[in-house]
Amino acid sequence: MPRPPLFILLDGTWPEAGKMFRKSPWLTQFPVLSLALPSESQYGLRGSHGAGHHCTAEVAAALLMQTWYHAAANTLMAHFALFRHRYMAGKSHAPRGLSPAVTAEME
């Protein structure tokens, strides 16, 4: 059975990730992938640094989708949706309870 690919994701803002990449010369031996993320970020928990910026979970899901790991990508995004919903529900200004739509995503 072939081994699944290993991906290295630098978790941070674009400037932080660029700095990590430049300060880690051993990373230059690996290919760098460009990803096409088809939609706007769904994160919404913190302000984005610009249009087209996505959180690490969204980038990881796009990477999995583009490398034919569709089930893993869909599972990650379902967990991400549940996390976003529960995080917002925990805010003092948000209504309590988990919507049936988010619960259905996890089944």
N, CA, C and O atoms as CSV, one atom per row, in Angstrom:
chain,resi,resn,atom,element,x,y,z
A,1,MET,N,N,0.848,-1.175,0.000
A,1,MET,CA,C,0.000,0.000,0.000
A,1,MET,C,C,0.897,1.243,0.000
A,1,MET,O,O,1.826,1.330,0.802
A,2,PRO,N,N,0.629,2.197,-0.884
A,2,PRO,CA,C,1.463,3.400,-0.917
A,2,PRO,C,C,1.239,4.268,0.327
A,2,PRO,O,O,0.139,4.337,0.875
A,3,ARG,N,N,2.295,4.909,0.737
A,3,ARG,CA,C,2.194,5.804,1.890
A,3,ARG,C,C,1.487,7.090,1.480
A,3,ARG,O,O,1.722,7.604,0.386
A,4,PRO,N,N,0.629,7.611,2.340
A,4,PRO,CA,C,-0.035,8.875,2.002
A,4,PRO,C,C,0.989,10.009,2.014
A,4,PRO,O,O,2.003,9.921,2.707
A,5,PRO,N,N,0.735,11.056,1.264
A,5,PRO,CA,C,1.681,12.174,1.237
A,5,PRO,C,C,1.721,12.900,2.579
A,5,PRO,O,O,0.764,12.860,3.352
A,6,LEU,N,N,2.817,13.544,2.835
A,6,LEU,CA,C,3.003,14.345,4.044
A,6,LEU,C,C,3.014,15.806,3.622
A,6,LEU,O,O,3.746,16.186,2.708
A,7,PHE,N,N,2.211,16.622,4.280
A,7,PHE,CA,C,2.145,18.045,3.974
A,7,PHE,C,C,2.605,18.837,5.187
A,7,PHE,O,O,2.327,18.463,6.327
A,8,ILE,N,N,3.295,19.912,4.940
A,8,ILE,CA,C,3.713,20.822,6.003
A,8,ILE,C,C,2.942,22.111,5.795
A,8,ILE,O,O,3.078,22.762,4.758
A,9,LEU,N,N,2.130,22.484,6.782
A,9,LEU,CA,C,1.355,23.721,6.724
A,9,LEU,C,C,1.938,24.690,7.741
A,9,LEU,O,O,2.073,24.350,8.917
A,10,LEU,N,N,2.279,25.877,7.306
A,10,LEU,CA,C,2.770,26.899,8.217
A,10,LEU,C,C,1.565,27.689,8.717
A,10,LEU,O,O,0.893,28.372,7.945
A,11,ASP,N,N,1.304,27.587,10.002
A,11,ASP,CA,C,0.120,28.184,10.599
A,11,ASP,C,C,0.442,29.587,11.081
A,11,ASP,O,O,1.164,29.769,12.061
A,12,GLY,N,N,-0.096,30.566,10.389
A,12,GLY,CA,C,0.120,31.954,10.768
A,12,GLY,C,C,-0.402,32.875,9.685
A,12,GLY,O,O,-0.903,32.419,8.657
A,13,THR,N,N,-0.282,34.165,9.918
A,13,THR,CA,C,-0.666,35.128,8.885
A,13,THR,C,C,0.317,35.007,7.722
A,13,THR,O,O,1.361,34.368,7.852
A,14,TRP,N,N,-0.016,35.618,6.588
A,14,TRP,CA,C,0.901,35.565,5.440
A,14,TRP,C,C,2.289,36.083,5.810
A,14,TRP,O,O,3.279,35.426,5.489
A,15,PRO,N,N,2.402,37.242,6.477
A,15,PRO,CA,C,3.749,37.712,6.850
A,15,PRO,C,C,4.470,36.742,7.801
A,15,PRO,O,O,5.671,36.514,7.657
A,16,GLU,N,N,3.740,36.172,8.770
A,16,GLU,CA,C,4.359,35.230,9.707
A,16,GLU,C,C,4.823,33.968,8.992
A,16,GLU,O,O,5.928,33.484,9.234
A,17,ALA,N,N,3.977,33.434,8.109
A,17,ALA,CA,C,4.338,32.216,7.378
A,17,ALA,C,C,5.545,32.464,6.470
A,17,ALA,O,O,6.426,31.612,6.354
A,18,GLY,N,N,5.579,33.625,5.833
A,18,GLY,CA,C,6.732,33.964,4.993
A,18,GLY,C,C,8.013,34.030,5.801
A,18,GLY,O,O,9.066,33.576,5.353
A,19,LYS,N,N,7.920,34.594,6.986
A,19,LYS,CA,C,9.084,34.685,7.869
A,19,LYS,C,C,9.538,33.290,8.316
A,19,LYS,O,O,10.734,32.999,8.333
A,20,MET,N,N,8.576,32.430,8.677
A,20,MET,CA,C,8.923,31.060,9.066
A,20,MET,C,C,9.600,30.330,7.909
A,20,MET,O,O,10.579,29.610,8.107
A,21,PHE,N,N,9.075,30.521,6.710
A,21,PHE,CA,C,9.632,29.846,5.534
A,21,PHE,C,C,11.066,30.313,5.267
A,21,PHE,O,O,11.949,29.495,5.008
A,22,ARG,N,N,11.293,31.622,5.331
A,22,ARG,CA,C,12.640,32.169,5.084
A,22,ARG,C,C,13.631,31.751,6.163
A,22,ARG,O,O,14.815,31.577,5.874
A,23,LYS,N,N,13.172,31.588,7.396
A,23,LYS,CA,C,14.066,31.221,8.499
A,23,LYS,C,C,14.258,29.712,8.628
A,23,LYS,O,O,14.965,29.256,9.527
A,24,SER,N,N,13.646,28.939,7.751
A,24,SER,CA,C,13.761,27.476,7.790
A,24,SER,C,C,14.284,26.988,6.447
A,24,SER,O,O,13.505,26.509,5.623
A,25,PRO,N,N,15.588,27.101,6.209
A,25,PRO,CA,C,16.119,26.736,4.886
A,25,PRO,C,C,15.878,25.282,4.503
A,25,PRO,O,O,15.879,24.966,3.313
A,26,TRP,N,N,15.672,24.391,5.456
A,26,TRP,CA,C,15.412,22.988,5.138
A,26,TRP,C,C,14.094,22.816,4.398
A,26,TRP,O,O,13.892,21.797,3.739
A,27,LEU,N,N,13.177,23.807,4.494
A,27,LEU,CA,C,11.905,23.718,3.785
A,27,LEU,C,C,12.072,23.866,2.270
A,27,LEU,O,O,11.195,23.455,1.510
A,28,THR,N,N,13.176,24.444,1.833
A,28,THR,CA,C,13.361,24.672,0.392
A,28,THR,C,C,13.502,23.376,-0.397
A,28,THR,O,O,13.357,23.381,-1.620
A,29,GLN,N,N,13.781,22.275,0.280
A,29,GLN,CA,C,13.912,20.995,-0.422
A,29,GLN,C,C,12.559,20.391,-0.805
A,29,GLN,O,O,12.507,19.419,-1.558
A,30,PHE,N,N,11.465,20.960,-0.290
A,30,PHE,CA,C,10.134,20.428,-0.557
A,30,PHE,C,C,9.415,21.279,-1.598
A,30,PHE,O,O,9.630,22.488,-1.679
A,31,PRO,N,N,8.558,20.639,-2.393
A,31,PRO,CA,C,7.767,21.429,-3.348
A,31,PRO,C,C,6.753,22.304,-2.616
A,31,PRO,O,O,6.261,21.949,-1.545
A,32,VAL,N,N,6.458,23.437,-3.207
A,32,VAL,CA,C,5.459,24.359,-2.666
A,32,VAL,C,C,4.245,24.287,-3.582
A,32,VAL,O,O,4.367,24.421,-4.799
A,33,LEU,N,N,3.088,24.077,-2.997
A,33,LEU,CA,C,1.860,23.952,-3.778
A,33,LEU,C,C,1.072,25.247,-3.754
A,33,LEU,O,O,1.014,25.934,-2.734
A,34,SER,N,N,0.475,25.569,-4.872
A,34,SER,CA,C,-0.474,26.676,-4.945
A,34,SER,C,C,-1.861,26.077,-4.921
A,34,SER,O,O,-2.152,25.121,-5.639
A,35,LEU,N,N,-2.704,26.640,-4.101
A,35,LEU,CA,C,-4.061,26.120,-3.965
A,35,LEU,C,C,-5.063,27.141,-4.473
A,35,LEU,O,O,-4.895,28.346,-4.286
A,36,ALA,N,N,-6.081,26.651,-5.103
A,36,ALA,CA,C,-7.191,27.494,-5.532
A,36,ALA,C,C,-8.336,27.276,-4.554
A,36,ALA,O,O,-8.999,26.239,-4.590
A,37,LEU,N,N,-8.567,28.234,-3.698
A,37,LEU,CA,C,-9.679,28.139,-2.757
A,37,LEU,C,C,-10.871,28.838,-3.394
A,37,LEU,O,O,-10.828,30.042,-3.647
A,38,PRO,N,N,-11.942,28.077,-3.655
A,38,PRO,CA,C,-13.024,28.571,-4.492
A,38,PRO,C,C,-13.957,29.599,-3.857
A,38,PRO,O,O,-14.721,30.250,-4.570
A,39,SER,N,N,-13.915,29.757,-2.554
A,39,SER,CA,C,-14.888,30.647,-1.931
A,39,SER,C,C,-14.219,31.569,-0.919
A,39,SER,O,O,-13.033,31.444,-0.615
A,40,GLU,N,N,-15.007,32.480,-0.419
A,40,GLU,CA,C,-14.531,33.351,0.644
A,40,GLU,C,C,-14.376,32.538,1.926
A,40,GLU,O,O,-15.024,31.505,2.096
A,41,SER,N,N,-13.533,33.001,2.808
A,41,SER,CA,C,-13.311,32.315,4.074
A,41,SER,C,C,-14.603,32.256,4.884
A,41,SER,O,O,-15.369,33.219,4.927
A,42,GLN,N,N,-14.828,31.129,5.514
A,42,GLN,CA,C,-15.987,30.943,6.379
A,42,GLN,C,C,-15.639,31.183,7.845
A,42,GLN,O,O,-16.511,31.098,8.710
A,43,TYR,N,N,-14.375,31.480,8.130
A,43,TYR,CA,C,-13.916,31.554,9.509
A,43,TYR,C,C,-14.710,32.569,10.310
A,43,TYR,O,O,-15.448,32.191,11.219
A,44,GLY,N,N,-14.578,33.825,9.999
A,44,GLY,CA,C,-15.391,34.863,10.599
A,44,GLY,C,C,-15.223,35.087,12.091
A,44,GLY,O,O,-15.957,35.890,12.669
A,45,LEU,N,N,-14.282,34.406,12.737
A,45,LEU,CA,C,-14.118,34.580,14.179
A,45,LEU,C,C,-13.143,35.701,14.505
A,45,LEU,O,O,-13.216,36.315,15.569
A,46,ARG,N,N,-12.248,35.955,13.594
A,46,ARG,CA,C,-11.313,37.077,13.717
A,46,ARG,C,C,-11.248,37.751,12.364
A,46,ARG,O,O,-11.551,37.141,11.339
A,47,GLY,N,N,-10.855,39.000,12.366
A,47,GLY,CA,C,-10.762,39.732,11.109
A,47,GLY,C,C,-9.658,39.188,10.221
A,47,GLY,O,O,-8.590,38.809,10.701
A,48,SER,N,N,-9.922,39.153,8.931
A,48,SER,CA,C,-8.936,38.709,7.958
A,48,SER,C,C,-7.999,39.867,7.633
A,48,SER,O,O,-8.364,41.036,7.757
A,49,HIS,N,N,-6.793,39.520,7.217
A,49,HIS,CA,C,-5.834,40.547,6.828
A,49,HIS,C,C,-6.037,40.991,5.386
A,49,HIS,O,O,-5.315,41.867,4.910
A,50,GLY,N,N,-6.974,40.425,4.700
A,50,GLY,CA,C,-7.255,40.815,3.334
A,50,GLY,C,C,-8.149,39.814,2.641
A,50,GLY,O,O,-8.358,38.700,3.122
A,51,ALA,N,N,-8.673,40.228,1.505
A,51,ALA,CA,C,-9.542,39.342,0.733
A,51,ALA,C,C,-8.747,38.126,0.264
A,51,ALA,O,O,-7.577,38.246,-0.099
A,52,GLY,N,N,-9.378,36.973,0.273
A,52,GLY,CA,C,-8.720,35.759,-0.187
A,52,GLY,C,C,-7.903,35.044,0.865
A,52,GLY,O,O,-7.307,34.006,0.578
A,53,HIS,N,N,-7.857,35.570,2.076
A,53,HIS,CA,C,-7.131,34.895,3.152
A,53,HIS,C,C,-8.059,33.919,3.841
A,53,HIS,O,O,-9.225,34.224,4.093
A,54,HIS,N,N,-7.535,32.745,4.142
A,54,HIS,CA,C,-8.316,31.686,4.757
A,54,HIS,C,C,-7.588,31.174,5.992
A,54,HIS,O,O,-6.375,31.333,6.122
A,55,CYS,N,N,-8.342,30.560,6.895
A,55,CYS,CA,C,-7.710,29.992,8.081
A,55,CYS,C,C,-7.063,28.652,7.711
A,55,CYS,O,O,-7.312,28.100,6.639
A,56,THR,N,N,-6.244,28.152,8.608
A,56,THR,CA,C,-5.468,26.935,8.353
A,56,THR,C,C,-6.352,25.736,8.052
A,56,THR,O,O,-6.014,24.933,7.181
A,57,ALA,N,N,-7.466,25.592,8.742
A,57,ALA,CA,C,-8.360,24.450,8.493
A,57,ALA,C,C,-8.918,24.496,7.071
A,57,ALA,O,O,-9.033,23.460,6.416
A,58,GLU,N,N,-9.262,25.687,6.594
A,58,GLU,CA,C,-9.785,25.808,5.231
A,58,GLU,C,C,-8.710,25.470,4.198
A,58,GLU,O,O,-8.992,24.825,3.188
A,59,VAL,N,N,-7.487,25.907,4.456
A,59,VAL,CA,C,-6.383,25.603,3.541
A,59,VAL,C,C,-6.099,24.104,3.542
A,59,VAL,O,O,-5.882,23.509,2.486
A,60,ALA,N,N,-6.100,23.496,4.728
A,60,ALA,CA,C,-5.863,22.050,4.818
A,60,ALA,C,C,-6.948,21.274,4.075
A,60,ALA,O,O,-6.647,20.302,3.383
A,61,ALA,N,N,-8.195,21.691,4.210
A,61,ALA,CA,C,-9.287,21.015,3.512
A,61,ALA,C,C,-9.139,21.163,2.000
A,61,ALA,O,O,-9.369,20.207,1.259
A,62,ALA,N,N,-8.757,22.350,1.539
A,62,ALA,CA,C,-8.548,22.560,0.100
A,62,ALA,C,C,-7.402,21.696,-0.406
A,62,ALA,O,O,-7.477,21.142,-1.502
A,63,LEU,N,N,-6.350,21.581,0.380
A,63,LEU,CA,C,-5.214,20.738,0.012
A,63,LEU,C,C,-5.648,19.278,-0.092
A,63,LEU,O,O,-5.297,18.590,-1.050
A,64,LEU,N,N,-6.400,18.815,0.878
A,64,LEU,CA,C,-6.903,17.439,0.838
A,64,LEU,C,C,-7.813,17.220,-0.371
A,64,LEU,O,O,-7.739,16.181,-1.026
A,65,MET,N,N,-8.658,18.185,-0.659
A,65,MET,CA,C,-9.576,18.058,-1.790
A,65,MET,C,C,-8.802,17.993,-3.109
A,65,MET,O,O,-9.129,17.191,-3.984
A,66,GLN,N,N,-7.779,18.836,-3.248
A,66,GLN,CA,C,-7.017,18.879,-4.499
A,66,GLN,C,C,-6.073,17.697,-4.661
A,66,GLN,O,O,-5.552,17.462,-5.751
A,67,THR,N,N,-5.850,16.955,-3.585
A,67,THR,CA,C,-4.991,15.768,-3.679
A,67,THR,C,C,-5.817,14.485,-3.550
A,67,THR,O,O,-5.290,13.432,-3.192
A,68,TRP,N,N,-7.094,14.585,-3.840
A,68,TRP,CA,C,-8.011,13.450,-3.959
A,68,TRP,C,C,-8.371,12.788,-2.633
A,68,TRP,O,O,-8.793,11.631,-2.630
A,69,TYR,N,N,-8.220,13.476,-1.521
A,69,TYR,CA,C,-8.655,12.965,-0.222
A,69,TYR,C,C,-9.977,13.645,0.143
A,69,TYR,O,O,-10.074,14.338,1.156
A,70,HIS,N,N,-10.989,13.434,-0.700
A,70,HIS,CA,C,-12.259,14.142,-0.569
A,70,HIS,C,C,-12.966,13.850,0.744
A,70,HIS,O,O,-13.489,14.771,1.371
A,71,ALA,N,N,-12.998,12.601,1.175
A,71,ALA,CA,C,-13.684,12.256,2.428
A,71,ALA,C,C,-13.026,12.964,3.610
A,71,ALA,O,O,-13.715,13.481,4.489
A,72,ALA,N,N,-11.707,12.987,3.628
A,72,ALA,CA,C,-10.997,13.670,4.719
A,72,ALA,C,C,-11.268,15.173,4.684
A,72,ALA,O,O,-11.454,15.794,5.730
A,73,ALA,N,N,-11.289,15.754,3.494
A,73,ALA,CA,C,-11.559,17.193,3.354
A,73,ALA,C,C,-12.964,17.514,3.851
A,73,ALA,O,O,-13.157,18.483,4.585
A,74,ASN,N,N,-13.932,16.714,3.457
A,74,ASN,CA,C,-15.311,16.950,3.884
A,74,ASN,C,C,-15.481,16.775,5.385
A,74,ASN,O,O,-16.216,17.531,6.020
A,75,THR,N,N,-14.807,15.787,5.955
A,75,THR,CA,C,-14.868,15.576,7.406
A,75,THR,C,C,-14.248,16.756,8.147
A,75,THR,O,O,-14.804,17.233,9.136
A,76,LEU,N,N,-13.096,17.227,7.670
A,76,LEU,CA,C,-12.447,18.381,8.303
A,76,LEU,C,C,-13.363,19.600,8.257
A,76,LEU,O,O,-13.498,20.305,9.256
A,77,MET,N,N,-13.994,19.857,7.116
A,77,MET,CA,C,-14.866,21.023,7.008
A,77,MET,C,C,-16.119,20.875,7.867
A,77,MET,O,O,-16.631,21.875,8.372
A,78,ALA,N,N,-16.623,19.661,8.045
A,78,ALA,CA,C,-17.773,19.453,8.927
A,78,ALA,C,C,-17.394,19.758,10.377
A,78,ALA,O,O,-18.154,20.402,11.101
A,79,HIS,N,N,-16.226,19.296,10.790
A,79,HIS,CA,C,-15.757,19.605,12.147
A,79,HIS,C,C,-15.499,21.101,12.306
A,79,HIS,O,O,-15.764,21.672,13.364
A,80,PHE,N,N,-14.990,21.721,11.271
A,80,PHE,CA,C,-14.728,23.159,11.297
A,80,PHE,C,C,-16.040,23.937,11.434
A,80,PHE,O,O,-16.105,24.907,12.190
A,81,ALA,N,N,-17.083,23.521,10.709
A,81,ALA,CA,C,-18.387,24.175,10.815
A,81,ALA,C,C,-18.943,24.033,12.229
A,81,ALA,O,O,-19.483,24.987,12.790
A,82,LEU,N,N,-18.809,22.846,12.798
A,82,LEU,CA,C,-19.275,22.618,14.164
A,82,LEU,C,C,-18.495,23.483,15.151
A,82,LEU,O,O,-19.083,24.078,16.054
A,83,PHE,N,N,-17.177,23.556,14.984
A,83,PHE,CA,C,-16.356,24.401,15.848
A,83,PHE,C,C,-16.807,25.850,15.765
A,83,PHE,O,O,-16.998,26.496,16.796
A,84,ARG,N,N,-16.982,26.376,14.547
A,84,ARG,CA,C,-17.402,27.783,14.372
A,84,ARG,C,C,-18.744,28.026,15.057
A,84,ARG,O,O,-18.928,29.020,15.758
A,85,HIS,N,N,-19.669,27.106,14.842
A,85,HIS,CA,C,-21.003,27.266,15.431
A,85,HIS,C,C,-20.933,27.272,16.960
A,85,HIS,O,O,-21.517,28.137,17.613
A,86,ARG,N,N,-20.226,26.315,17.512
A,86,ARG,CA,C,-20.147,26.231,18.983
A,86,ARG,C,C,-19.362,27.397,19.572
A,86,ARG,O,O,-19.680,27.869,20.664
A,87,TYR,N,N,-18.357,27.858,18.872
A,87,TYR,CA,C,-17.599,29.017,19.348
A,87,TYR,C,C,-18.506,30.238,19.408
A,87,TYR,O,O,-18.531,30.957,20.406
A,88,MET,N,N,-19.253,30.464,18.326
A,88,MET,CA,C,-20.144,31.620,18.304
A,88,MET,C,C,-21.269,31.472,19.326
A,88,MET,O,O,-21.701,32.463,19.915
A,89,ALA,N,N,-21.745,30.251,19.543
A,89,ALA,CA,C,-22.793,30.025,20.540
A,89,ALA,C,C,-22.287,30.332,21.946
A,89,ALA,O,O,-23.075,30.684,22.824
A,90,GLY,N,N,-20.990,30.203,22.165
A,90,GLY,CA,C,-20.404,30.479,23.470
A,90,GLY,C,C,-20.182,31.953,23.741
A,90,GLY,O,O,-19.912,32.347,24.875
A,91,LYS,N,N,-20.295,32.766,22.708
A,91,LYS,CA,C,-20.151,34.210,22.897
A,91,LYS,C,C,-21.362,34.723,23.668
A,91,LYS,O,O,-22.461,34.188,23.518
A,92,SER,N,N,-21.178,35.738,24.480
A,92,SER,CA,C,-22.264,36.233,25.322
A,92,SER,C,C,-23.421,36.811,24.507
A,92,SER,O,O,-24.556,36.807,24.982
A,93,HIS,N,N,-23.170,37.299,23.311
A,93,HIS,CA,C,-24.216,37.916,22.502
A,93,HIS,C,C,-24.917,36.918,21.567
A,93,HIS,O,O,-25.875,37.282,20.884
A,94,ALA,N,N,-24.454,35.683,21.532
A,94,ALA,CA,C,-25.001,34.699,20.583
A,94,ALA,C,C,-26.100,33.867,21.239
A,94,ALA,O,O,-26.039,33.601,22.439
A,95,PRO,N,N,-27.095,33.459,20.468
A,95,PRO,CA,C,-28.115,32.563,21.022
A,95,PRO,C,C,-27.518,31.196,21.327
A,95,PRO,O,O,-26.583,30.764,20.653
A,96,ARG,N,N,-28.046,30.518,22.325
A,96,ARG,CA,C,-27.556,29.194,22.736
A,96,ARG,C,C,-28.167,28.098,21.873
A,96,ARG,O,O,-29.209,28.293,21.248
A,97,GLY,N,N,-27.508,26.945,21.846
A,97,GLY,CA,C,-28.070,25.790,21.156
A,97,GLY,C,C,-27.361,25.517,19.845
A,97,GLY,O,O,-26.785,26.413,19.229
A,98,LEU,N,N,-27.415,24.292,19.444
A,98,LEU,CA,C,-26.782,23.848,18.213
A,98,LEU,C,C,-27.859,23.614,17.178
A,98,LEU,O,O,-28.797,22.852,17.411
A,99,SER,N,N,-27.730,24.265,16.036
A,99,SER,CA,C,-28.759,24.135,15.014
A,99,SER,C,C,-28.771,22.736,14.425
A,99,SER,O,O,-27.725,22.088,14.368
A,100,PRO,N,N,-29.930,22.251,13.985
A,100,PRO,CA,C,-30.012,20.926,13.361
A,100,PRO,C,C,-29.129,20.813,12.130
A,100,PRO,O,O,-28.609,19.733,11.850
A,101,ALA,N,N,-28.942,21.906,11.381
A,101,ALA,CA,C,-28.118,21.849,10.170
A,101,ALA,C,C,-26.677,21.512,10.503
A,101,ALA,O,O,-26.057,20.707,9.808
A,102,VAL,N,N,-26.131,22.114,11.559
A,102,VAL,CA,C,-24.749,21.848,11.935
A,102,VAL,C,C,-24.625,20.437,12.496
A,102,VAL,O,O,-23.655,19.737,12.205
A,103,THR,N,N,-25.593,20.017,13.295
A,103,THR,CA,C,-25.570,18.662,13.827
A,103,THR,C,C,-25.632,17.643,12.706
A,103,THR,O,O,-24.945,16.623,12.769
A,104,ALA,N,N,-26.432,17.888,11.686
A,104,ALA,CA,C,-26.558,16.966,10.556
A,104,ALA,C,C,-25.248,16.837,9.795
A,104,ALA,O,O,-24.944,15.769,9.265
A,105,GLU,N,N,-24.462,17.923,9.734
A,105,GLU,CA,C,-23.168,17.875,9.040
A,105,GLU,C,C,-22.238,16.867,9.690
A,105,GLU,O,O,-21.394,16.290,9.005
A,106,MET,N,N,-22.366,16.638,10.987
A,106,MET,CA,C,-21.465,15.776,11.713
A,106,MET,C,C,-21.865,14.311,11.628
A,106,MET,O,O,-21.077,13.442,12.000
A,107,GLU,N,N,-23.066,14.014,11.149
A,107,GLU,CA,C,-23.544,12.628,11.094
A,107,GLU,C,C,-23.090,11.936,9.832
A,107,GLU,O,O,-23.404,10.764,9.623
